[in-house]
Amino acid sequence: MRRKSFLRGSVLSSAAAVLALSLPAEAQLSTVQLESWVNLPTSTSHIGNITGNAKAGAGPYRRYCVGCHGELGDGNGENATWLDPKPRDFQLAIFKCRSTPSGTLPTDEDLFDTIARGLDRSVMPPWDTFTKDERADLVAWIKHFSPRWQKEKPGTPIQIPSEPEITAERIETGQDLFGKLQCWRCHGVQGTANGPAASTLTDDQGRLIVPYDFADGSRPKCGSTDRDLYKIFMTGLDGTPMPSYSDNIKPDDAWDLVFYLRTLQPHNAYNAREIQIAKQLGLKPVTPQ
């Protein structure tokens, strides 16, 4: 009880100052709104037939998440100083892994999946020990940190066409797209994250950020499947220099880029066919233009 009272008091005494710095001017809350927002969360989440409740998610959040993401959800937990990349600031409601267009809120399912999957190359583990109901409650609690969820609806998930057959022609077309879209400027001509722009990249908070290294064998942050890769470059990774290419690539042609990107990865369960075709083609790295 004493711990709970202390947390509530600390939240109310410091939240106004924190929000003034971390939220855009149009998103700032009055003192009355803030007290209601922090202490009487009414956010819910809906994942299939599961409804998550914010109040039920408060306890698990304080036990497992507050050390990194902070009591106010601003990414300033006591461990944050030592972490790279930094924890997500939930007050901004800007998320990398989404099925929705760039600049829009993710769906509840997107947040639900991220909690279970975790984020490779960060300290965010896969929280697959939670039940589905507990994850749904956590999603609702995460949403209560930002007033964006009170004003905006999640974006409409992008439509992903059926995955076509992997062919040599498609891989060559994908390589051509990799060159024309200048993906090599960040990721390097061989996908090893050593492009000419790689060392200059920063996130939306001005912090240095490194591009994904396709050759190191790690899983992309937002999932391992072909559909996951497709979503990454067709929705972008908001808050990072990785843009959405939905205005540059036709939906069906985007599969060609997926297939080429697979050839840059070490052999794994997802790219055996692409690796085989690349060897048959004698595929060489793109030539920067």
C-alpha positions in Angstrom: 0.0 0.0 0.0 2.8 2.4 0.9 4.5 1.7 -2.5 1.3 2.3 -4.4 0.7 5.6 -2.6 4.3 6.8 -3.2 4.0 5.9 -6.9 0.7 7.8 -7.2 2.1 10.9 -5.5 5.3 10.9 -7.6 3.3 10.6 -10.8 1.1 13.5 -10.0 3.9 15.8 -8.8 6.1 15.3 -11.8 3.8 14.4 -14.7 2.9 17.9 -15.6 6.6 19.0 -16.0 7.5 15.8 -17.9 4.6 16.2 -20.3 5.4 19.8 -21.0 8.7 18.7 -22.3 7.8 15.4 -24.0 4.5 16.1 -25.6 3.8 18.4 -28.6 2.1 21.6 -27.6 -1.3 20.6 -29.0 -1.1 17.3 -27.0 -0.5 18.9 -23.6 -3.1 18.3 -20.9 -4.6 20.5 -18.3 -4.0 19.6 -14.6 -7.5 18.3 -14.3 -7.1 16.2 -17.5 -3.8 15.0 -16.3 -5.1 13.7 -13.0 -7.9 11.9 -14.7 -5.6 10.5 -17.3 -3.0 9.2 -14.9 -5.1 7.9 -12.0 -8.3 6.9 -13.8 -7.2 5.1 -16.9 -10.1 3.9 -19.0 -8.2 2.7 -22.0 -9.1 -0.7 -23.4 -7.7 -2.9 -26.1 -9.4 -5.4 -28.4 -7.6 -8.3 -29.8 -9.9 -10.8 -31.4 -12.4 -11.7 -28.7 -10.2 -10.5 -25.9 -10.8 -7.2 -24.3 -7.9 -5.7 -22.3 -8.3 -3.3 -19.4 -5.8 -0.6 -18.5 -6.3 -0.9 -14.8 -5.6 -4.6 -14.9 -2.4 -3.9 -16.9 -1.0 -1.4 -14.3 0.4 -4.1 -12.0 2.3 -6.1 -14.6 3.6 -2.9 -16.1 5.1 -1.7 -12.8 6.6 -5.1 -12.1 8.1 -5.9 -15.5 8.2 -2.7 -17.6 8.7 0.4 -15.4 12.5 -0.1 -15.0 13.0 0.8 -18.7 9.9 2.6 -19.9 9.4 4.6 -16.6 6.4 5.2 -14.3 5.1 7.8 -16.8 5.7 5.7 -19.9 8.2 8.3 -21.1 11.1 5.9 -21.7 13.0 7.3 -18.7 13.0 4.4 -16.3 15.9 4.0 -13.9 17.6 1.6 -16.4 17.2 3.8 -19.5 20.5 5.7 -19.0 22.4 2.5 -19.7 20.4 1.2 -22.6 21.1 1.6 -26.3 18.7 1.7 -28.1 16.6 3.7 -25.7 13.2 2.4 -24.4 10.1 3.5 -26.3 8.4 6.7 -25.1 4.8 5.7 -25.0 3.7 9.3 -24.4 4.6 10.1 -28.0 2.7 7.0 -29.4 5.2 6.6 -32.2 6.0 3.0 -32.9 8.3 1.2 -35.3 6.5 -2.0 -35.8 3.0 -1.5 -37.3 0.7 -2.9 -39.9 -0.6 0.6 -40.5 0.6 3.4 -42.8 3.5 5.7 -41.7 2.4 8.4 -39.2 -0.7 6.5 -38.0 -1.2 4.7 -34.7 -0.7 1.0 -34.7 -3.5 -1.5 -34.1 -4.0 -3.2 -30.8 -2.8 -6.4 -32.5 0.4 -4.7 -33.5 1.3 -3.8 -29.9 0.0 -7.2 -28.7 2.4 -9.0 -31.1 5.4 -6.8 -30.3 5.1 -7.6 -26.6 5.2 -11.3 -27.3 7.9 -11.1 -30.1 10.3 -8.7 -28.4 12.8 -6.6 -30.3 16.1 -8.1 -31.4 19.2 -6.1 -30.8 17.6 -4.3 -27.8 17.0 -5.3 -24.2 13.2 -5.8 -25.0 12.8 -9.5 -24.6 9.9 -11.7 -26.0 7.4 -11.5 -23.2 5.8 -14.8 -24.1 5.3 -15.7 -20.5 2.3 -13.5 -20.3 -1.1 -15.0 -21.0 -3.0 -13.4 -23.9 -5.3 -11.7 -21.5 -2.4 -10.2 -19.6 -0.8 -8.9 -22.9 -4.1 -7.4 -23.9 -4.3 -5.6 -20.5 -0.7 -4.3 -21.0 -1.7 -3.0 -24.4 -4.5 -1.0 -22.8 -2.1 0.4 -20.1 0.4 1.4 -22.8 -2.3 3.3 -24.7 -3.3 5.2 -21.6 0.0 7.1 -21.6 -0.7 9.1 -24.7 -3.7 11.4 -25.4 -3.3 10.5 -29.1 -5.3 7.4 -28.4 -8.2 9.5 -27.1 -8.2 11.7 -30.3 -7.1 9.3 -33.1 -8.1 5.9 -34.4 -5.4 3.4 -35.5 -4.6 3.5 -39.1 -6.1 1.0 -41.5 -3.7 -2.0 -41.9 -2.1 -2.1 -45.3 -3.2 -4.8 -47.7 -0.6 -7.3 -48.5 -1.1 -9.3 -51.7 -0.6 -13.0 -51.8 3.1 -14.0 -52.0 4.0 -15.0 -55.5 6.3 -17.7 -56.7 10.0 -16.9 -56.1 11.7 -16.6 -59.5 15.0 -15.4 -60.9 13.3 -12.6 -62.7 11.7 -11.3 -59.5 15.0 -11.4 -57.6 16.7 -9.4 -60.4 13.8 -6.9 -60.3 14.2 -6.7 -56.6 17.9 -6.0 -56.9 17.1 -3.2 -59.4 14.7 -1.7 -56.9 17.3 -1.9 -54.1 19.6 0.2 -56.3 17.0 2.7 -57.6 15.5 3.3 -54.1 19.1 3.8 -52.9 18.7 1.3 -50.1 22.4 0.8 -50.3 23.1 4.3 -49.0 22.2 3.1 -45.5 22.4 -0.7 -45.7 25.4 -1.0 -48.0 25.7 -2.7 -51.4 25.9 -6.1 -49.7 23.4 -5.3 -46.9 26.1 -5.1 -44.2 25.0 -1.7 -42.8 28.0 0.1 -44.1 26.5 2.5 -46.7 27.8 6.0 -47.0 25.0 7.4 -44.9 25.1 4.8 -42.2 27.2 6.7 -39.8 25.1 9.9 -40.0 21.7 8.4 -39.2 19.7 9.6 -36.2 16.2 8.9 -34.8 13.5 11.5 -34.2 15.0 12.3 -30.9 18.4 13.1 -32.4 20.1 10.0 -31.2 22.5 8.0 -33.4 20.9 4.9 -34.9 22.3 2.1 -37.0 20.7 0.5 -40.1 19.8 -3.1 -40.1 22.7 -5.5 -41.1 21.1 -8.2 -43.3 24.3 -10.2 -43.2 24.7 -10.6 -39.4 22.1 -13.3 -39.1 19.9 -11.4 -36.6 16.1 -11.2 -36.9 14.6 -7.9 -38.2 13.1 -6.0 -35.3 9.5 -6.4 -36.5 9.5 -10.1 -37.4 11.1 -12.8 -39.5 8.6 -13.8 -42.1 8.4 -12.5 -45.7 5.2 -10.7 -44.7 7.0 -9.0 -41.9 9.7 -7.8 -44.2 7.1 -6.6 -46.6 5.4 -4.5 -43.9 8.7 -3.0 -42.7 9.4 -1.1 -46.0 5.8 -0.5 -47.0 4.9 1.1 -43.6 8.3 2.4 -42.6 9.7 2.4 -39.1 8.3 5.5 -37.6 10.7 7.5 -35.4 13.7 6.3 -37.5 15.2 7.3 -40.9 13.6 4.2 -42.5 10.7 5.6 -44.6 7.7 4.0 -46.1 8.1 3.1 -49.8 4.4 2.6 -50.4 4.4 5.6 -52.8 7.4 4.3 -54.7 6.6 0.6 -55.2 3.5 -1.1 -56.5 2.2 -3.6 -53.9 2.9 -6.7 -56.0 6.4 -5.5 -57.0 7.3 -5.1 -53.4 7.6 -8.8 -53.2 10.5 -8.6 -55.6 12.4 -6.5 -53.1 11.5 -9.0 -50.3 13.0 -11.8 -52.4 16.2 -9.8 -53.1 16.7 -8.8 -49.5 16.6 -12.5 -48.6 19.6 -13.1 -50.7 21.6 -10.7 -48.5 20.9 -12.8 -45.4 22.8 -15.9 -44.3 21.1 -19.1 -45.1 18.1 -19.7 -42.8 14.7 -21.3 -42.7 13.1 -18.4 -44.7 15.5 -17.9 -47.7 16.7 -21.3 -49.0 15.1 -20.8 -52.4 16.3 -17.2 -52.8 19.9 -18.2 -51.9 19.8 -21.0 -54.4 18.6 -18.8 -57.2 21.1 -16.1 -56.4 24.0 -18.6 -56.7 22.6 -19.8 -60.0 22.5 -16.2 -61.2 25.9 -15.4 -59.9 24.3 -12.4 -58.4 26.7 -9.5 -57.7 26.3 -6.5 -55.4 24.5 -3.5 -56.8 26.6 -0.7 -58.4 25.9 2.6 -56.6 24.5 5.3 -58.9 
